[in-house]
Amino acid sequence: MELITTYICKKFDIGVHDNMFGGTLMSLIDDAAGSYASQLCDTPRMVTIKFDELVFKKPVKVGNILKVYGKVVKFGNSSLELYMEIRKHNVYTGEQEIVTHTNVKFVRIDEEGNPIPISERVKQRYAERIKKFGKGLLTIEEKGFEKEIVDLN
Ligand SMILES: CC(C)(COP(=O)(O)OP(=O)(O)OC[C@H]1O[C@@H](n2cnc3c(N)ncnc32)[C@H](O)[C@@H]1OP(=O)(O)O)[C@@H](O)C(=O)NCCC(=O)NCCS
């Protein structure tokens, strides 16, 4: 799994029981998963088609630091299924506990909103990056290193 984003729970995220609102947590997953899917597939046109069950296991309070992790479960033809996990991060100990997790599915669409295939190159690149770097999204420096490996081959 790889870290996609970090978020601090603020006062305006709180619902009626002094806990972070469930819909906001869902939105955080959708944002992170959507941007992850787009970057992995080299396109801004990825739409959410399905959210699996979400169980909120731990309350989130103001000031809590949340880390959103994700990984690819499966590439389909036009679809991409991701596993997403939100963890509360303790800055004193570095310990993390799972707040919620779920699978989210995206579909690649064209300009008219119709499904189109995700390229084989994208799927192959993800598999290679997982093997070499343990993650699908690379920093600029890592991309340079990746290019050097490709140029050598
Ligand atoms: C996404 C959308 C274009 C797909 O159109 P569609 O006619 O349902 O597409 P298809 O039946 O051709 O299926 C396309 C893919 O979605 C998958 N899919 C369709 N219905 C699904 C369902 N109920 N559950 C899981 N996957 C589903 C198919 O398996 C297929 O995947 P594959 O190409 O990897 O095999 C259309 O449903 C849509 O526009 N939905 C609204 C998206 C949206 O607004 N999301 C919120 C904001 S991002």
The ligand as a Tripos MOL2 file, in Angstrom:
@<TRIPOS>MOLECULE
LIG
   48    50     1     0     0
SMALL
NO_CHARGES

@<TRIPOS>ATOM
      1 C1        -19.2250    5.1490  -15.3200 C.3       1 LIG1
      2 C2        -20.1980    5.0440  -16.4990 C.3       1 LIG1
      3 C3        -19.6960    5.8760  -17.6660 C.3       1 LIG1
      4 C4        -20.2000    3.5700  -16.9300 C.3       1 LIG1
      5 O1        -21.1710    3.4220  -17.9050 O.3       1 LIG1
      6 P1        -21.9130    2.0080  -18.0510 P.3       1 LIG1
      7 O2        -22.7760    2.0490  -19.2240 O.co2     1 LIG1
      8 O3        -22.4790    1.6640  -16.7260 O.co2     1 LIG1
      9 O4        -20.6250    1.1100  -18.3750 O.3       1 LIG1
     10 P2        -20.4790   -0.3990  -18.7250 P.3       1 LIG1
     11 O5        -21.6800   -1.2250  -18.4020 O.co2     1 LIG1
     12 O6        -19.9540   -0.4260  -20.1360 O.co2     1 LIG1
     13 O7        -19.3050   -0.8280  -17.7430 O.3       1 LIG1
     14 C5        -18.0840   -0.1260  -17.7120 C.3       1 LIG1
     15 C6        -17.2620   -0.7140  -16.5980 C.3       1 LIG1
     16 O8        -17.9080   -0.4590  -15.3540 O.3       1 LIG1
     17 C7        -18.1200   -1.6960  -14.6650 C.3       1 LIG1
     18 N1        -19.4130   -1.6300  -14.0100 N.ar      1 LIG1
     19 C8        -20.5870   -1.2390  -14.5630 C.ar      1 LIG1
     20 N2        -21.5810   -1.3270  -13.6520 N.ar      1 LIG1
     21 C9        -20.9990   -1.7760  -12.5030 C.ar      1 LIG1
     22 C10       -21.4990   -2.0850  -11.2220 C.ar      1 LIG1
     23 N3        -22.7830   -1.9500  -10.9170 N.pl3     1 LIG1
     24 N4        -20.6330   -2.5100  -10.2920 N.ar      1 LIG1
     25 C11       -19.3220   -2.6580  -10.5810 C.ar      1 LIG1
     26 N5        -18.7850   -2.3790  -11.7850 N.ar      1 LIG1
     27 C12       -19.6170   -1.9560  -12.7340 C.ar      1 LIG1
     28 C13       -18.1200   -2.7660  -15.7300 C.3       1 LIG1
     29 O9        -17.7590   -4.0200  -15.1920 O.3       1 LIG1
     30 C14       -17.0950   -2.2320  -16.7030 C.3       1 LIG1
     31 O10       -15.7890   -2.5430  -16.2750 O.3       1 LIG1
     32 P3        -14.7050   -3.1880  -17.2960 P.3       1 LIG1
     33 O11       -14.6880   -2.3170  -18.5490 O.co2     1 LIG1
     34 O12       -13.4120   -3.1020  -16.5670 O.co2     1 LIG1
     35 O13       -15.1320   -4.5740  -17.5700 O.co2     1 LIG1
     36 C15       -21.6400    5.4780  -16.1020 C.3       1 LIG1
     37 O14       -22.1950    4.4860  -15.2450 O.3       1 LIG1
     38 C16       -21.6430    6.8380  -15.4150 C.2       1 LIG1
     39 O15       -21.4540    7.8590  -16.0470 O.2       1 LIG1
     40 N6        -21.8390    6.8370  -14.0800 N.am      1 LIG1
     41 C17       -21.8050    8.0920  -13.3230 C.3       1 LIG1
     42 C18       -20.3940    8.3130  -12.7520 C.3       1 LIG1
     43 C19       -20.3930    9.4620  -11.7880 C.2       1 LIG1
     44 O16       -20.9960   10.4860  -12.0320 O.2       1 LIG1
     45 N7        -19.6860    9.2790  -10.6410 N.am      1 LIG1
     46 C20       -19.6700   10.2790   -9.5950 C.3       1 LIG1
     47 C21       -18.7710   11.4500   -9.8930 C.3       1 LIG1
     48 S1        -17.1240   11.0070  -10.3760 S.3       1 LIG1
@<TRIPOS>BOND
     1     1     2 1
     2     2     3 1
     3     2     4 1
     4     2    36 1
     5     4     5 1
     6     5     6 1
     7     6     7 2
     8     6     8 1
     9     6     9 1
    10     9    10 1
    11    10    11 2
    12    10    12 1
    13    10    13 1
    14    13    14 1
    15    14    15 1
    16    15    16 1
    17    15    30 1
    18    16    17 1
    19    17    18 1
    20    17    28 1
    21    18    19 ar
    22    18    27 ar
    23    19    20 ar
    24    20    21 ar
    25    21    22 ar
    26    21    27 ar
    27    22    23 1
    28    22    24 ar
    29    24    25 ar
    30    25    26 ar
    31    26    27 ar
    32    28    29 1
    33    28    30 1
    34    30    31 1
    35    31    32 1
    36    32    33 2
    37    32    34 1
    38    32    35 1
    39    36    37 1
    40    36    38 1
    41    38    39 2
    42    38    40 1
    43    40    41 1
    44    41    42 1
    45    42    43 1
    46    43    44 2
    47    43    45 1
    48    45    46 1
    49    46    47 1
    50    47    48 1
@<TRIPOS>SUBSTRUCTURE
     1 LIG1         1 GROUP 0 **** ****
